Amino acid sequence: MSIQEQNAQGAKLAGLFVRRPVLAVVINALIVVGGLAAFLGVEVRELPQVDQPVLTINTSFTGASADTVDRQITSVIEGAVARVQGLTGVSSSSSYGRSQVTLTFADGTNLDGATSDVRDATARVLNKLPDGVDAPTIVKADSNASSIMQLSVTSDTLSRDDLTNLVDNQISEALSAVPGVADLQIYGEQAKVFTIDVDQNKLASYGLTVGSIQTALNSIAFDTAAGTINGANQNISVRAAADVTSPADFENLIIDGKTRLGDVARVVFGPQNSSSGLHSDGKSGIGIGIIRAAQSNTVQISDGVYKAVAQLEQTLPKGVSIKVSSDDSIFISGALHEVERSLGRRRAGRRRGRVGARYSPAPR
C-alpha cells in the first residue's frame, strides 16, 4: 500500500469522527473506562501468574503405615473427587500417618465453588474411611507451597507449652481470618501430653504386653447417652462419661484383672518432644508461616497480616511479643516504587524538554 493510499484511509477515518462527534466521544469514553478498569483490577505480583488453581486435601491417621494410608484413605478420596467439574489433574502422597491429595483445576476455575464441590465429594465417603481417621481438611494451596511471610512469637513470662496454647487458640485464628491466607505452618510448638513410660520387666512379670495397655487406653474415652429422666415439669438428658484428666487417673486404669497401669508404667503429664524449634533475638519461641492461597495478592495479604498483628499486640498477655521476621511483599512493593519513580522521572524529563523547546532562544 502506497503512502497516498494510507493518507486517504486516514483522512476517511478522521472525516468520520468529524462528521459524527458523538461517536468520537463514546469511543474515547470507552477507552477511558477500560483503562480505569484495567488499572484498578490489575494484580500485583512479583512474577507473572503461571500457577493453576490448586486445592490440597490433608488427612491424618495416627499410627498407620504408608501402605495402609494409601489403600484405605488416599485411594478412597481420589475416587470421590475424580468427577469434580473443572478438574484437570490429581496427584497424591501417602506417608506415615498422613495423606495428601493435590487437585489441579483448569484456568479460570472459581476456587470457592471448587472447594464446595470437593467438600461435598469428600463428605460422601467419610463413612468409608477407617475408624480413628481425622476429618479431611481442604487447603486452597499446593501442599508444597512455601510461605510468603514468617512470624515469630516469643515470651519472657510464658512457658513453651503455654505459648503453644496461646498460638493455637488465639493467634492462629486471627491470622487464618486474613483474606487470601490458605494455611498456616506452625513450627516449634510444644503442647502438653500424657507420656506413659512402660517398665518392660514389670510388664513381663505380670504376663502382659504393650497391646494389653493399648486395649485399656482405647476404652478410657467413654462418653455415651444413658437415657432421659422425665419429670412433671422438666426432662433431663443423662450421659455416662468416664473422664481421665490426670496422671493418677491413668495409673488407676485396670489392665487385666487386678493389675493397674501404675503397676507396670509411670505416667507423666508434661511438654511433648518437639521436632522443630525457633530462636528470635536470642529467645526460644514459636514460628508461624503464612501460606498464600492460589489466585490471591501477596501485597494485600501482607497488609492484612500487619493489621492482624497490630490488633493482637493489644490483646496478648504481658511479656508476649509477635513480630514479622520475613516478608516477600517488601521486594514487590519496592519494585513497584521503583517503577513509579521511573515513570515520574520520565514525565518530568518530558516536561522539561517541552519547556526548553518552548523557551529556547532563536539562533542568531
MOZILIN-V544575 format. One record per run of one state. SS is the DSSP state (@ for helix, = for strand, . for the rest). FROM is the first residue (numbers start at 1). TO is the last residue. Records with the same first field share a line. If there is no record, write none. Layout:
SS=FROM-TO + FROM-TO
This chain:
.=1-2 + 20-20 + 42-53 + 61-65 + 82-86 + 96-97 + 106-110 + 124-125 + 129-136 + 140-148 + 156-159 + 177-180 + 188-191 + 199-199 + 206-209 + 219-221 + 231-234 + 243-246 + 252-253 + 257-258 + 272-277 + 281-282 + 293-297 + 316-319 + 328-328 + 360-364
@=3-19 + 21-41 + 66-81 + 111-123 + 126-128 + 160-176 + 200-205 + 210-218 + 247-251 + 261-264 + 298-315 + 329-359
==54-60 + 87-95 + 98-105 + 137-139 + 149-155 + 181-187 + 192-198 + 222-230 + 235-242 + 254-256 + 259-260 + 265-271 + 278-280 + 283-292 + 320-327
